[in-house]
């Protein structure tokens, strides 16, 4: 039922940019906080960004703040991540997740395939 489909990844040089998209379906997208997380080649899972349901507030860790921008279009049921000034350490598989209002935690019961981002010279 719940489906999240990430796209937009690819191979870029350090300093380059990518724009990721997450197409959501099977739930009322506009009611949910959403997040991007990434899994590094070392299999570490780290939080990248979050956005409130109406897009009124965004959050980032220091590692990406100033370089990444999360946004959403509730009319299109789509979440975005604009990534600029990419670094090799940004290399990872990127996933979008919804935040469950019952628990306040990421809904890891519904994973997409993710989209691979590789930053290399």
Helices and strands as residue ranges (DSSP letters): E 3-7, E 10-12, E 18-25, G 29-31, E 34-39, E 45-51, E 58-60, E 68-73, E 78-83, G 88-90, E 92-98, E 115-119
